[in-house]
Amino acid sequence: MMLTCVLVFTISVIYESLRMLRVRLLRKTSDPSSSGNETYFNRLLNCTHVLQSILHFIQIFTGYILMLIVMTYNVWLILAAVLGAGFGYFILSTNDSNASSTEDETKFKLLRKVSKRSQVEH
């Protein structure tokens, strides 16, 4: 049981690290000065977009695994999942005061940039 709790703790830390990695990658690659001349397919096949998609898939898969583990209603596994997520956030979010709001702000900026591109194209 102890090994299982350590494994669940580790999976939770991995989940948080994937989330923080995606936020940092999104913030790093959202350059407002980039040209708006790229077509949809060029943006779709962009290396950064492919990497973001793969990381998103892994993050969602890990989240569902954690959800299934928590749904076993084993107190020790739930505790390991919660402590792992908290520990992962504590260790990895030293530079981000609020990662979820930073992610939302970055997405908002990207949506605004895309809407400006579509207005220019029309």
Buried (B, 14 or more C-beta within 10 A) or exposed (E): EEEEBEBBBEBBBBBBBBBBBBBBBBBEBBEEEEEEEEEEEEEEEEEEEEBBEEBEEBBEEBBEBBEEBBEEEBEEBBEBBBBBBEBBBEEBBEEBEEBEEBBEEBEEBBEEBEEEBEEEEE
